[in-house]
Every structure is written in C-alpha cells, then in structure tokens.
Amino acid sequence: MRLPAFFLHLICKITLTMNRILVTGGAGFIGSHLCEKLLSLGNEVICLDNYFTGSKMNILHLLDNHYFEVIRHDVTMPLFVETDEIYNLACPASPVHYQYNGIKTIKTSVMGAINTLGLAKRTKSKILLASTSEIYGDPEVHPQHEGYWGNVNTLGPRACYDEGKRCAETLFMNYHNQNGVKIKIARIFNTYGPRMNQNDGRVVSNFIVQALKNKDITIFGDGTHTRSFQYIDDLIDGMIRLMKTPDIFTGPVNLGNPVEVSVGELAVMIIKMTGSKSKIVYLPLPEDDPRQRKPDISLAKRELDWEPKIALETGLSRTVKYFRKILAPDKSL
Ligand SMILES: NC(=O)c1ccc[n+]([C@@H]2O[C@H](COP(=O)([O-])OP(=O)(O)OC[C@H]3O[C@@H](n4cnc5c(N)ncnc54)[C@H](O)[C@@H]3O)[C@@H](O)[C@H]2O)c1
C-alpha cells in the first residue's frame, strides 16, 4: 500500500526532528526510568550499559520499541555513535557496589566522563552528568547549596565514588570552557523508587525488603541522622528540564527533595506501611557516613521551574508495591 505524500512527509519530518539520545548506565535504576520517559516523549534512545549493577529486566519492557536500541559497552572504553544529547549515568551508586572495585569506580567516573565528553565534542551533542550530593562529603553547611565546596576525605572508603564524581565535574567544566561543549551538571540527592536494586544496601530498599520479609530492620547509627529522599519521577522530570535549559546554563544544580526525615522515622513509616512484624536493631555507623544531607533547591526552582511533587508516603507505597511484586515468589512472605 502506498502512503499518501502528506503522511510520508509527516513521518519524515517527525523522524528528522527526533532527537537521538544516548543514556549511559541506561539499564540501571535511574537510567531505565530515564530511557522510558525519553522514549515516551518521542525521542530515539540508545541505552548503553555493561550490566555491572544494571539489569536487562529493567529495560525488558522497552525492547519492542523500534526507537530503542541497547549496546553492551563499558564507558571506560571510547565509543562511536551519532547522538544529539547524552546523559552520562554509568557508575555504580551504592557503597557496596562502588567499593567492590574502587579503582574501577574511579575509572568509570573519570574515563567515562572523558569518553562521553569526547563523543559530545565530536557530535556537538549536549551532555548531562549525573553527579551526586556525595561531592559535598560530610557537609559542614546545611542545607547544601551549589556554592559549597564540600568536605570530602580523599583517602576514605567513599573517596573512589566522591572524588571520581568531583573529577568528572571538573572535566565537564574544562571541556565546556576549552572546547565549548554544551554541558549540564546535575547533583543528584538520594533517590528511590521501583527498580532499585534490592541487594545494594541503600536505606529505602534495605528497609522495605527487610520489612516485607519480617526480618530485623538494621539501622546504622542511632537513627537520628537524617536524609532527604526524592522519588524517581521527580528526578527524571528535573533532569529533562535541566537538559532543556539554554546552553549558557551549565549548572551544577541540586536535584533532590528538601523534606528531611530521620532514618529512624523512615524505618517506622515502612514498618507501618507494610504491616511488618520486623523489629529495629541498631548497628555502628560506617566510616565517613554523612550525618545529614538536605539539598538547597533554590537554583533548580529558579532556573528549571522545578521542585519535587511526590510526597514520601506516596513514593514509598509505590516502591513497596514494586518490591512486593518482585519478592512474591519468596514463600516466606
Ligand atoms: N540513586 C541515587 O540516589 C543517586 C544519587 C546521586 C547520584 N546518582 C548517580 O546516578 C547514576 C545512576 O545511579 P543509579 O542509582 O541508577 O545506579 P545503578 O547502579 O542502578 O545504575 C548504574 C548503571 O551504570 C552501569 N555501569 C556501571 N559501570 C559501568 C561502566 N563502566 N560502563 C557502562 N555501564 C556501567 C550499571 O550496570 C548500571 O546499569 C550514577 O551515576 C549515580 O552516581 C544516583
């Protein structure tokens, strides 16, 4: 059947104006949600991952989409694809995984940044770095604003991640200043939601899995240290808004939820929400664990017209629903 010229033209136009977007770490927790959202907005998406902490299960539902492509690749190696935009997310994000091979973690942040920035320079793509609130270390300023330089121990067990991301930020700024690469730096604060890795030791997934299995809920410290938790959909909205800002705006910009909650309060909320019989037990705080974290999001509000919308209770109940489903075959539940 021949298509009328009008439709052919329309299809060509749509195809030609479609952005081709590379998401490194696309099979991970945040990356898979980002790929999904970018596809739903009518983009072509290339998902790159070495599956160190990511999983094919996270992107299985996207594989039927003709505009979705997957590449098994390690960002420490150069890559050659044609792109319009790049989101550089590849890097293990939880201590248990990034401390597994600290040297590899630094290589992933630093060489990954060099390789993706090189690609952005060649293809004239805009490129966004998934940096982290960890660059503030154990902060002496509260809440943390983007002008704060941080308090990081260069030799501690978290340094491979924190310093890797700090160096990646420096590389991004240098490629921007020296080579005119269009960069965006997002400093992401604690994010949670469906598709978090259940074994990565992050507090939300840990507590939910322990509660659903009626096992002891392990709090490191006395439970008074605070965190601010951002639901995944809010983060994805913020990252896409940041990518769309005028080229002159590079960031860094904090993306996080400023509502602070103590780890003890979080445990109680999750026990109530799951109807669990778990008891809370207290263990010593790991070395260099920050006492408090809370983003100052004034810059994101002003420049991106963004602030988180999903309340902790809502986000947690969606996350509990997800974990209930994936743990369902476990007969002990
Ligand atoms: N989740 C958070 O709360 C949070 C907070 C701040 C920053 N971030 C940043 O966001 C990004 C994504 O985090 P996440 O929570 O989705 O973690 P994740 O571990 O689920 O995702 C990381 C992905 O990167 C892939 N990866 C790791 N090393 C790679 C390499 N060398 N080459 C190619 N792929 C590689 C992993 O397989 C995984 O799919 C990370 O850069 C992380 O530092 C996350």
The ligand as an SDF file (V2000), in Angstrom:
LIG
                    3D

 44 48  0  0  0  0  0  0  0  0999 V2000
   20.3200    6.6370   43.0580 N   0  0  0  0  0  0  0  0  0  0  0  0
   20.7400    7.7170   43.6780 C   0  0  0  0  0  0  0  0  0  0  0  0
   20.2220    8.0550   44.7600 O   0  0  0  0  0  0  0  0  0  0  0  0
   21.8200    8.5750   43.0710 C   0  0  0  0  0  0  0  0  0  0  0  0
   22.2160    9.7240   43.7770 C   0  0  0  0  0  0  0  0  0  0  0  0
   23.2100   10.5200   43.2270 C   0  0  0  0  0  0  0  0  0  0  0  0
   23.7700   10.2190   42.0050 C   0  0  0  0  0  0  0  0  0  0  0  0
   23.3610    9.1070   41.3440 N   0  0  0  0  0  0  0  0  0  0  0  0
   24.0260    8.8100   40.0610 C   0  0  0  0  0  0  0  0  0  0  0  0
   23.0820    8.4280   39.0960 O   0  0  0  0  0  0  0  0  0  0  0  0
   23.6490    7.4290   38.2310 C   0  0  0  0  0  0  0  0  0  0  0  0
   22.7380    6.2070   38.1850 C   0  0  0  0  0  0  0  0  0  0  0  0
   22.5770    5.6950   39.5050 O   0  0  0  0  0  0  0  0  0  0  0  0
   21.5700    4.5030   39.8350 P   0  0  0  0  0  0  0  0  0  0  0  0
   21.0290    4.7360   41.1840 O   0  0  0  0  0  0  0  0  0  0  0  0
   20.6440    4.3030   38.6890 O   0  0  0  0  0  0  0  0  0  0  0  0
   22.6040    3.3020   39.9570 O   0  0  0  0  0  0  0  0  0  0  0  0
   22.6000    1.8740   39.2210 P   0  0  0  0  0  0  0  0  0  0  0  0
   23.7410    1.1100   39.7960 O   0  0  0  0  0  0  0  0  0  0  0  0
   21.2490    1.2780   39.2630 O   0  0  0  0  0  0  0  0  0  0  0  0
   22.9110    2.2890   37.7160 O   0  0  0  0  0  0  0  0  0  0  0  0
   24.2040    2.4700   37.2170 C   0  0  0  0  0  0  0  0  0  0  0  0
   24.2740    1.8020   35.8590 C   0  0  0  0  0  0  0  0  0  0  0  0
   25.5710    2.0230   35.2890 O   0  0  0  0  0  0  0  0  0  0  0  0
   26.0350    0.7790   34.7680 C   0  0  0  0  0  0  0  0  0  0  0  0
   27.5160    0.8280   34.7820 N   0  0  0  0  0  0  0  0  0  0  0  0
   28.3270    0.8410   35.8590 C   0  0  0  0  0  0  0  0  0  0  0  0
   29.6020    0.9090   35.4630 N   0  0  0  0  0  0  0  0  0  0  0  0
   29.5930    0.9580   34.1010 C   0  0  0  0  0  0  0  0  0  0  0  0
   30.6020    1.0310   33.1110 C   0  0  0  0  0  0  0  0  0  0  0  0
   31.9000    1.0660   33.4400 N   0  0  0  0  0  0  0  0  0  0  0  0
   30.2240    1.0600   31.8050 N   0  0  0  0  0  0  0  0  0  0  0  0
   28.9020    1.0030   31.4560 C   0  0  0  0  0  0  0  0  0  0  0  0
   27.9190    0.9210   32.3580 N   0  0  0  0  0  0  0  0  0  0  0  0
   28.2540    0.9020   33.6670 C   0  0  0  0  0  0  0  0  0  0  0  0
   25.4710   -0.2690   35.7030 C   0  0  0  0  0  0  0  0  0  0  0  0
   25.4650   -1.5700   35.1540 O   0  0  0  0  0  0  0  0  0  0  0  0
   24.0800    0.2860   35.9580 C   0  0  0  0  0  0  0  0  0  0  0  0
   23.1620   -0.1260   34.9790 O   0  0  0  0  0  0  0  0  0  0  0  0
   25.0410    7.1120   38.7860 C   0  0  0  0  0  0  0  0  0  0  0  0
   25.9970    7.8260   38.0390 O   0  0  0  0  0  0  0  0  0  0  0  0
   24.9940    7.6360   40.1950 C   0  0  0  0  0  0  0  0  0  0  0  0
   26.2570    8.0550   40.6320 O   0  0  0  0  0  0  0  0  0  0  0  0
   22.4050    8.2690   41.8590 C   0  0  0  0  0  0  0  0  0  0  0  0
  1  2  1  0
  2  3  2  0
  2  4  1  0
  4  5  1  0
  4 44  2  0
  5  6  2  0
  6  7  1  0
  7  8  2  0
  8  9  1  0
  8 44  1  0
  9 10  1  0
  9 42  1  0
 10 11  1  0
 11 12  1  0
 11 40  1  0
 12 13  1  0
 13 14  1  0
 14 15  2  0
 14 16  1  0
 14 17  1  0
 17 18  1  0
 18 19  2  0
 18 20  1  0
 18 21  1  0
 21 22  1  0
 22 23  1  0
 23 24  1  0
 23 38  1  0
 24 25  1  0
 25 26  1  0
 25 36  1  0
 26 27  1  0
 26 35  1  0
 27 28  2  0
 28 29  1  0
 29 30  1  0
 29 35  2  0
 30 31  1  0
 30 32  2  0
 32 33  1  0
 33 34  2  0
 34 35  1  0
 36 37  1  0
 36 38  1  0
 38 39  1  0
 40 41  1  0
 40 42  1  0
 42 43  1  0
M  CHG  2   8   1  16  -1
M  END
$$$$
